[in-house]
Structures are given as structure tokens and as C-alpha cells.
């Protein structure tokens, strides 16, 4: 394990900006909505800011206010943020991002989780926060073949137990982090004490049973019909996509921004009212400057090879305490509680009135408080 600072060469940043400036926008048709994909006017607005006002070195400094490390786990160099809690009553908490997110998602919650007094929050509890980058994402080394979330859970458990020396810890996750946390709870209950999920990504091999569950499943299928394109491509032919994205920062931005837009709670706020434009660009830049967009998509392929979404493969469920945080505009519709309880020992079920898929950025205080409340039973 060694200390790691983000220090990207100026030439790499300038090269990316130069490519964005050279992009020929006249070749892209203008559409009035997002129904066909990323809106040209919105993307052009972001790219103009990106090439004129955005300052990578300032965002790099912000990221480097956190303690970054790398450690070799199962022959891979895994990058992670590691911030120790500032109170005596501290619990280790592994927080996992997904695609197309990154550690940027956690910038607003790491501080309050580790140093609540600084944020005028009840300081009777804090966390040692460990936030890894998924293998193949940004600063974490890519495996030679795609890994799915179950294999990644094995790596994360080794990181927590063998590298950092924690024999007990909590795990939290949304998107792929929700799948990784689920497998940690399923395969390593002797180490992982509890999991907190803000997505329900896993499935029951028996399918929906009750009338309510069958209606949810029908609604889910209908809601996902127009979301299957990226998922099908990344889980079957990710290598083909990589050729289109190499040396194409605007293409990567379009691919990622479409998901941030489509999976967010836009009922009352516009896209760039929900998110800080610098955060959106920094998240994209991390993929570009590390040339990791292609390998970040491999996890979809890896899950398919592992066996898909089914959790109760051998008729077991996650028996450790599980918290479910339901944000209303999560694009992957939550099942009824009866369905979830066949897969998890649900001890906390919270329904929020705002927020979507990227909860740590959209509604950070709600997510933060829910994690803190869940942790009380382990202190």
C-alpha cells in the first residue's frame, strides 16, 4: 500500500481540450429534446464551458484534499480514497461507485462521514471511509479479462481485511456499488456486518410472486425498453464501442452525460441546477485522462459471464442487516418490499421525496443521514 497523488501532466489536459475545440459540431443534427440521446445544445454548452472556464488543476487540487492510496490486491493495483474518522466511535465504511460515475460522486459526503464536527453534525459517530475505484476505472488497474461485481467484491473484501486490517466493516453502494455490496453481504458475512443500498440491482431467481410484484415487474420491463441499448452493447461487445471512444472526448462526454441526465430527478430542477458543471466535467475527465472509458464498460460483460443479476443462486439470502434507501427517480424501479425481503434481511427501509440514481451528488444529506442512522445498530 502506498500513497498516491493525482498529478496529470499538463500536456494530457491540453490535448483533450484541443480535441474538444476541434470537434465539428456542424456534422451533428440538432434535435429539440433528449429522446434520441444527448441533446446537442446542452452538450455544446458544457463543452464551451469546458474549453474556456473549466480548470482541471483546481479540480485536481480538490480531489487531492482527500488521502489517496494504491494497493496490490489479487495482482491488481487498486486505487482508493482512505479517510480516517475523527471521533472515537468510528466504524469502517466501504463506499462503492458505479458506471458512469467515479469517486467524484462522494466528494460531498466523505467529509461529513469522517469529520461530522466540522460540518455541525452530531459527532458521537464517524466513519473510516474507504472509497475504491472499480478495477478498470480511472486509477485502478484493469484486469486482463472482464470482472463482474462478485469477483470485485472478493477484491474489495481482501482490500478491507488483508490490506487495511479490518475484520468488521459496513458497505454502501449505488449502481454497480449496490451489486458489489450485495455480494459482500452474501459471500463475506463474517467480515461485512451490514450493507446500505440505494439501488436494487439484484434479482430473485423465482421471479415476482404477488400481484403487486408482478405489476412492478411489468412496469420495470416497460421502463427499461429504451434503456437497454447501452447495457446490451456493453455486456456483449464492449470492445467495439472502445474504438469509437478512443481520442474522442466529446463522444465520451455525450455517452456519460446522457446517463446523468436520464437517471436524475429533473422534476423540479434543470440538469445543471442539480449538478455542479465542474463535477460533471471532472467525472468525465477522469475517464479521458486515464484512458479507461473502454475498460470501465467491461464490468457489464463480466456480470453476464458471472451469471447475471440473480442473487439467491443457492437458495440463500443476505442475512446481515440491510438498509434500503429509495430515491424516487431511480431509473431502475425498486421492487416491493416483499420481493426485496426474499433476498435481504431488510432492517431499514427509507423512502425519500427527491433524488435519483446519483444520490450522493443529488441529495447528499439524505443519503448521509440514512447511512448514519443505519450504523447505530453496529456501535
Buried (B, 14 or more C-beta within 10 A) or exposed (E): BEEBEBEBEEEBBEBBBEBBEEBEEEEBEEEEEBEEBBBBEBBBBBBEBBBEEBEBEEBBEBBEEBBBBBBEBBEBBBBBBBBEBBBEEBBBBBBBBBBBBBBBBBBBBBBBBBBBEEEEBEBEBBBBBBBBBBBBBBBBBBBEEBBBBBBBBBBBBBBBBEBBEBEBBBBBBBBBBBBBBBBBBBBBBEBBBBBBBBBBBBBBBEEBEEEBBEEBBEEBEEEEEEBEEBEEBBBEEBEEBBEEBEEBBBBBBBBBBBBBBBBBBBEEEEBBEBBBBBBBBBBBBBBBBBBBBBBBBBBBBBBBEBEBBEBBEEEEBBEBBBBBBBBBBBBBBBBBEEBBBBBBBBEBBBEBEBBBBBBBBBBBEBBBBBBBBBBEEEE
